[in-house]
């Protein structure tokens, strides 16, 4: 038997001894990565225990478990059994006490032999961006958040406050400003007409979606596609940069650590990287890392 084959067998045995599952969960989607030989990965629906009741969270976790079992087979590996998972590191939106205990209870029920830890999505972003180093970590997605991280724990955090009171720089905030400018006639007429034509929305439909339908933050965030498509328009560019500057001034500056780079994860970051860099420069902050899929950083952290 070759040395390579022996090493592969030893690696497989070690992985079997400690089979870890890392989860990056947002309100829109959830990524599950099993730290096996191929890092089997699936994406499922978003989970937020503040928004979702226990029954819906249970269904979402159970569906994801089934999808993960099928993915392991597609990866050509030995059958995946949930009771073989020894550790689960779950980082999720809305995972603050007492809501985090609901998620932990469900995971322990569906993965009976696992040691389960459930922490906030902010903590997940921090370890994905900073690893074991000190830094400022930010999330710019449907919502926004930030923290000062010392390499092991969050030592300071400006409250996000949600899309009504805060969430500057987020998809919901950008969408809210966009529809406000459209409906109040603050954009050039050609852009107002383009928005209504491309989105097929009317004023009454927008009001209904925001004030009468569930999940208005997701609806508002969905409108950022229009901003991305028209970012070369001066007024659209200015709107996006200004909202990022508000995020930095209200959330990052209070940490009083101009020496540290500012790191980002989230879909909004990926869509408007140039505007984000411009805003940081104007606010005299250092750009750090931008990570599109934080699950890989989380996996590296727990694989070390």
C-alpha positions, 0 to 999 in steps of 0.5 A: 500500500502506497504512502499516499493511500495510507495518508488518505485513509488516516485523514478519512479516519480523523475526519470520521472522528470529528465530523463538523458541520458549519452553517452560515445562515441569513434571512434570505439563504443558508449555507451548510458545509460538512467538513468532510473530504470534499467539504460537501456544501448545500444552500437552503432557505433563509432562517431567522428565529426572530421572524420564523416560528419553531415549526418553520425553523424545524422544517427548514433544518430538516429539509437542509439535512436531507439535501446535505445527505443527497449532496454527500452521495453526489460527491461520491462519498460514503453515506452521510448519517446525521448521528455521525456529526460531532460538532455544529458551528451555526452562525445565523441572523436573529441568533441572539438569546432567547431565540438562539436557544430555539435553533440550538434545540432543533439542531440537537434534536436532528443531530443527536450526537453533535456538540452544538454552538449557535452564535450570531451571523456577526460572529460568523462574519468576524471569524470569516473575515479576521480569522484569529486576528484583530479587525473590524468586520461588517455585513452589508446584505439585506440588513447591515451590521458591524463589530470590533473583533479581537481575534477570539470574541466581539469586544464592541458592536454598534447596534444595527437597529433594523431597517426602520431605525438603522441598517445604513448601507444595507439592501433594505436601506438603499431600496428604501431611499430609492423608492422614496426618491422615485415617489417624491420626484427626486430623481430625473424623470427618465430614471423615475420612468425607467424604475416604474417600467423595469420593476412593473410597480405602481405607487399603490403597489409599493405602499402595499408591499412596504406597509401591508405585506410581510417582509418589507425589508426583503422587498426593499432589498430586492430593488437594489438590482435597479441601482446596480444596473443604473450605477453610472447615473450620477444621482444613483452613484451619489445615493449609494456612496452617501448611504455607505458613508452614513454606514461608516460614520454611524457604525464604524467611526464610533469604534475609534480604531482608525488603525484597523482595516474595515472588512466586509461580507454580503451581497451588497458589498459584492454588487457595489464594491467600487462605491464602497471603496470610494465611501471608505476613502472619503471617510478616511478608513482603510479597506480590508478584505471583501469576502463573497462567501464567508462559509469558506472562512468559517470552515478554515477557522474550524479546520485549523 
